[in-house]
Amino acid sequence: MNDMDQQSRWPVWKLAILLYPFAAGAVAINLFMLGLIGPWLGLATISPWDTLLISAPLGVPAAWLAGRWVRALMDEADG
């Protein structure tokens, strides 16, 4: 990979910032569904607001992993 290709690559942190809303939304949906299953397991339910508050910090590692995954796909597509 030459110097020009190296400079034009998107770093993982930029991809993670771009993907954060989607990753945090996916975490929120999964937590809310888990909260709906909670009473069946004898646990308390999770309100939608609590789900959003919990998913905000949990979206950061999810976005980072999604950014790494997309970066690997981009590298694979570049050859």
C-alpha positions as CSV (number, residue, x, y, z in Angstrom):
1,M,0.0,0.0,0.0
2,N,1.6,3.3,-1.0
3,D,1.6,6.6,1.0
4,M,-1.4,8.0,-0.9
5,D,-3.6,5.0,-0.1
6,Q,-2.6,5.1,3.5
7,Q,-3.6,8.7,3.8
8,S,-7.0,8.2,2.1
9,R,-8.1,5.3,4.4
10,W,-10.8,6.0,7.0
11,P,-9.5,5.3,10.5
12,V,-11.5,3.0,12.8
13,W,-12.4,5.9,15.2
14,K,-14.0,7.9,12.4
15,L,-16.0,4.9,11.3
16,A,-17.0,4.3,14.9
17,I,-18.3,7.9,15.3
18,L,-20.3,7.5,12.1
19,L,-21.8,4.2,13.2
20,Y,-22.5,5.1,16.8
21,P,-26.1,6.1,16.3
22,F,-26.9,2.8,14.6
23,A,-24.9,0.7,17.1
24,A,-26.5,2.5,20.1
25,G,-29.9,2.0,18.6
26,A,-29.3,-1.7,18.1
27,V,-28.1,-2.0,21.7
28,A,-31.3,-0.2,22.8
29,I,-33.6,-2.4,20.9
30,N,-31.9,-5.6,22.2
31,L,-32.0,-4.3,25.8
32,F,-35.7,-3.4,25.5
33,M,-36.5,-6.8,24.1
34,L,-34.6,-8.3,27.0
35,G,-36.5,-6.1,29.3
36,L,-39.8,-7.5,27.9
37,I,-38.6,-11.1,28.6
38,G,-37.5,-10.1,32.1
39,P,-40.9,-10.7,33.8
40,W,-41.1,-14.2,32.3
41,L,-37.8,-14.9,34.0
42,G,-38.9,-13.3,37.3
43,L,-36.9,-10.1,36.7
44,A,-38.2,-6.5,36.7
45,T,-39.0,-4.8,33.4
46,I,-36.8,-2.1,31.9
47,S,-38.6,1.1,30.9
48,P,-37.8,2.5,27.5
49,W,-36.1,5.5,29.1
50,D,-33.9,3.3,31.2
51,T,-33.1,1.3,28.1
52,L,-31.9,4.5,26.3
53,L,-29.8,5.6,29.3
54,I,-28.1,2.2,29.5
55,S,-27.6,1.9,25.7
56,A,-25.8,5.2,25.4
57,P,-22.5,4.1,27.1
58,L,-22.9,0.5,25.8
59,G,-23.1,1.8,22.2
60,V,-19.5,3.0,22.4
61,P,-17.9,-0.5,22.3
62,A,-20.5,-1.7,19.9
63,A,-19.7,1.2,17.5
64,W,-16.0,0.5,17.9
65,L,-16.5,-3.2,17.0
66,A,-18.7,-2.2,14.0
67,G,-16.0,0.3,12.9
68,R,-13.3,-2.4,13.0
69,W,-15.6,-4.8,11.1
70,V,-16.4,-2.2,8.4
71,R,-12.6,-1.2,8.2
72,A,-11.8,-4.9,7.6
73,L,-14.4,-5.1,4.9
74,M,-13.1,-2.0,3.2
75,D,-9.5,-3.4,3.3
76,E,-10.7,-6.6,1.8
77,A,-12.6,-4.8,-0.9
78,D,-9.4,-2.8,-1.7
79,G,-7.5,-6.0,-2.1
